[in-house]
Amino acid sequence: MNNLRMKKAYFNTTQIDLVKYNNNIVNIKRALTASEIDIEDVGPMYEIILPNGKQIEAFKDELTLIK
C-alpha cells in the first residue's frame, strides 16, 4: 500500500468512536512518516478523510483499497 495518496478505500475499525464509519469509502490523504509514528512498532498508518470531511489516522489493516 505504498503511494496511496488520494486513493479510495473501505474503512473498517474496532475503535468504538469510529465504528459508525465502517464500510464507508474514505480518501487516503497520505502515509504517516517515521517521525510521526513508530512504524516498526505499529506498522504503516495513513491519514484519511472520512465522508464528513474529518481527517483521522488509520492503521493499514483498517483500510481495503478500492481498485
DADAKA-V633418 format. One record per helix or strand. SS is the DSSP state (helix for helix, strand for strand). FROM is the first residue (numbers start at 1). TO is the last residue. If there is no record, write none. Layout:
ss	from	to
SS	FROM	TO
SS	FROM	TO
This chain:
ss	from	to
strand	7	11
helix	19	21
strand	24	31
helix	39	42
strand	45	49
strand	55	59
helix	60	62
strand	63	65
